Amino acid sequence: MSSQYKGFQLSNNDSAFIETLQLLEWDKLCEQLSSFASTSQGRRKCLTCDIPNELTISRRYLDETLEIGAIDSEEEGGISFAGVHDIEQILRRCSKGGVLSAFELLEIVATLRSARRLRRQIEDPVKRPIISKLFANVSTLPELQKLIQFGVEEGGRIADRASEKLDSLRRQVQALRVKRKDTLKDLIRRLHSVLQDTVVAERYERPVLALKAGAVDHLSGNIHDTSSSGNTVFIEPTLVIPLGNQIAKLESKIYVEEQRLLAYWSSQVGINLTPLNHLFQTLLKLDFALARARYGHWLGGVAPKFEEELDAPFLIQDFRHPLLVWQERYQQGSQVVPISFKVSSTLRVLAITGPNTGGKTVTLKSIGLAILMSKFGLLLPCLGEPSLPWCHQVLADIGDEQSLEQNLSTFSGHIVRITRILTSISNSPGPSVVLLDELGAGTDPTEGTALATALLMSLADRARLTVATTHFGELKALKYNDCRFENASVGFDSETIKPTYHLQWGIPGRSNALAIARRLQLDEIVIDKAQQLMQRDGIDSVNNVIEGLEEQRQRQQQAAEEAASLLARTELLHEELISRWEKECLQSEAFRETGRKKLESSIRRGQVEVRALIRKLRDRSADGEIARRTGQRLRQMESTYSQEVIKNHHENWLPQKGDRVRVSSIGKSGEVVAVSEDGSLLTIMCGVFRSTVELNAVESLDGKKPNPPTKDSVVTIKSRFPLTNKSNIRTKKNTLDVRGLRVHEAEAAVEEKLRNLSGPLWVIHGIGTGRLKRGLLEWLNNLDYVEKVTSADQTDGGAGCSVIWLK
């Protein structure tokens, strides 16, 4: 068994399951995950954590991942674990009565301080119930922190104020050091002529003077050292030896006092061992959850959904193998080809066929990793909303188990591993997923096929899902006798002799051996002979059937894509017709009865026909010809309805005072408050703005036009804002106040407002620290439908208000 799995605290201590982790390269994924941890204990947790065998634990892991990931993205700079230390060994030593060093005590203080900061940053039972629950019954022990901080300085030195005795001893030592220093200076001044150097050196923690070898008689004392040349003798003068002895004696007493203080503080840590252990485990859970969230964000992952029903389908779209994603980004690997697997509730066995190096094994590992990652609370690197049933364990037989040491051949190795898998399934309390690579290989093809068939039929009764790769043609036919079986294949381009790595459902694959051999310029005589043998054995006809199925599938796929496109256009046209009808109903209060009935009748006819076309396209029997005819009819309807405009031209209609009309240039309606004497000019109130327009610049709400005057229409509005087909005038409707909101809350409010506007939007964000404005500008600059963002005029708020212009 590989040494990297010895640290796993697996709930399922089954050798078959541990082998599966090795085969699926789970340790490499855990190494990637650990690189996103913030602390050393968090990295260790990522490498050795349990894989849950209970649905409730997996769901809790996932909830923690999502919630702390949201907090990390909301907080400026993210969540920081700075100051959190690995105090597990420290606490373990305290539990046995050990004495901590000053630096270890400071690590406990820093951890307590950081835990208090994280608690203030994260805890919010209303908005963040899952993560806040982790802080329940957590004590940050402020009294213990104050006690240690009072006695230990930041550099690890025990402070003089820690005890009166320590302070007194250190003062005595300091006085003796000063006295000794003065004595040495006096000696240097008197003996400078016989000294090699005027600097006081130190040997064996004793002060010495560098005396010339020939002048030893000039100074009495203890010789501690000589130079390599023998010209210099290092002597501790007799005058300072008593002072040094007194200093050494006092320093010994200082050491004893410091050890007494450290022992006392260590005992206080031991008294609070239970809350400290609980605090340490809480911080470890937070770091582990944050690592999962950041790893999932890096992968671009989405949250999976576990279904409790055993027969729930597997639905995962465009899953990208996480190890291959890592290679692509950091090791200049090839672009990852995603795979999708949709396993129905009745399907039990999936047989994947196709050429070697086509991606069959990667598909097996992707399915296994997707299940394990979901159980581990990780986000899946895929699209859509992945869902899968809860599975107790994943078991795999991938690769060659040949062993010379154990006297096992390839076939024997596979059988030994499969035996362990069957035993594990029998002992498992829940459903299992089994992954088998090259099933039945390594022995006589006839016996291997029979054994593989029997094994798959047995697993169909015992496992929730079995995915097997094979080259045996007989296994491809199992689906036609048992609805629990299905075929799939990996794509291969015989022209380029390269796999496409795309997983094709419902069609068995071909080995493409002859096509590859011909492309690699093998002797044509050999290839022709092989082709004749295939035809004689009936193999070539099977391959022709498979090739025909592949071509038919491609045609059906193309027709389905065209039908989906037409269906989308049909639904859009249907929505457009409904929207037009609703708009006309709202804007035409005084619409003439005959025109209204005509429009409603036309829309109803269009709706009936569109619904009929939608039903026809959604029918499973729809083919490419139906899609083509439907598309032609839709284009005819689109042309007919887009050109259909009800015009009611009345020669004698003139607006009167009190009538409501629409100003054509700005698309706004208003009330006529005055008419000029000649009737060519109208004064209209559009909301709070008064406008003077010419007669031909307006129309009735139901589209009636007055007799146009001979001169050109000019719209004159008493406003300092230019008018276009979109309202450039600031009103209450196009103004939004986001002061006091967070950046993400303001983004949501602005996005909702922009959906209902066709012109510019004034956003009042205030000045303050500028964080809200910077966050909004950064977000708006990445939106495709935003043309520009400018500051408002000084009269409209200046730098405290921004104007968003849409394309």
Secondary structure as GFF3:
##gff-version 3
##sequence-region A 1 807
A	DSSP	three_ten_helix	3	5	.	.	.	ID=ss1
A	DSSP	alpha_helix	15	23	.	.	.	ID=ss2
A	DSSP	alpha_helix	26	34	.	.	.	ID=ss3
A	DSSP	alpha_helix	40	48	.	.	.	ID=ss4
A	DSSP	alpha_helix	55	74	.	.	.	ID=ss5
A	DSSP	alpha_helix	88	95	.	.	.	ID=ss6
A	DSSP	alpha_helix	102	122	.	.	.	ID=ss7
A	DSSP	alpha_helix	129	134	.	.	.	ID=ss8
A	DSSP	alpha_helix	142	151	.	.	.	ID=ss9
A	DSSP	three_ten_helix	160	162	.	.	.	ID=ss10
A	DSSP	alpha_helix	164	190	.	.	.	ID=ss11
A	DSSP	three_ten_helix	192	194	.	.	.	ID=ss12
A	DSSP	beta_strand	201	203	.	.	.	ID=ss13
A	DSSP	beta_strand	206	212	.	.	.	ID=ss14
A	DSSP	three_ten_helix	213	218	.	.	.	ID=ss15
A	DSSP	beta_strand	221	226	.	.	.	ID=ss16
A	DSSP	beta_strand	232	237	.	.	.	ID=ss17
A	DSSP	alpha_helix	241	271	.	.	.	ID=ss18
A	DSSP	alpha_helix	273	299	.	.	.	ID=ss19
A	DSSP	beta_strand	305	307	.	.	.	ID=ss20
A	DSSP	beta_strand	314	319	.	.	.	ID=ss21
A	DSSP	alpha_helix	322	330	.	.	.	ID=ss22
A	DSSP	beta_strand	339	343	.	.	.	ID=ss23
A	DSSP	beta_strand	349	353	.	.	.	ID=ss24
A	DSSP	alpha_helix	360	375	.	.	.	ID=ss25
A	DSSP	beta_strand	383	389	.	.	.	ID=ss26
A	DSSP	beta_strand	393	397	.	.	.	ID=ss27
A	DSSP	alpha_helix	410	427	.	.	.	ID=ss28
A	DSSP	beta_strand	432	436	.	.	.	ID=ss29
A	DSSP	alpha_helix	445	462	.	.	.	ID=ss30
A	DSSP	beta_strand	465	469	.	.	.	ID=ss31
A	DSSP	alpha_helix	473	476	.	.	.	ID=ss32
A	DSSP	three_ten_helix	478	480	.	.	.	ID=ss33
A	DSSP	beta_strand	485	493	.	.	.	ID=ss34
A	DSSP	beta_strand	498	505	.	.	.	ID=ss35
A	DSSP	alpha_helix	513	519	.	.	.	ID=ss36
A	DSSP	alpha_helix	524	537	.	.	.	ID=ss37
A	DSSP	alpha_helix	539	587	.	.	.	ID=ss38
A	DSSP	alpha_helix	593	618	.	.	.	ID=ss39
A	DSSP	alpha_helix	624	643	.	.	.	ID=ss40
A	DSSP	beta_strand	660	663	.	.	.	ID=ss41
A	DSSP	beta_strand	668	675	.	.	.	ID=ss42
A	DSSP	beta_strand	681	686	.	.	.	ID=ss43
A	DSSP	beta_strand	689	694	.	.	.	ID=ss44
A	DSSP	three_ten_helix	695	697	.	.	.	ID=ss45
A	DSSP	beta_strand	698	700	.	.	.	ID=ss46
A	DSSP	beta_strand	715	717	.	.	.	ID=ss47
A	DSSP	beta_strand	735	737	.	.	.	ID=ss48
A	DSSP	alpha_helix	743	755	.	.	.	ID=ss49
A	DSSP	beta_strand	761	764	.	.	.	ID=ss50
A	DSSP	alpha_helix	771	780	.	.	.	ID=ss51
A	DSSP	beta_strand	786	791	.	.	.	ID=ss52
A	DSSP	three_ten_helix	794	796	.	.	.	ID=ss53
A	DSSP	three_ten_helix	798	800	.	.	.	ID=ss54
A	DSSP	beta_strand	801	806	.	.	.	ID=ss55
###
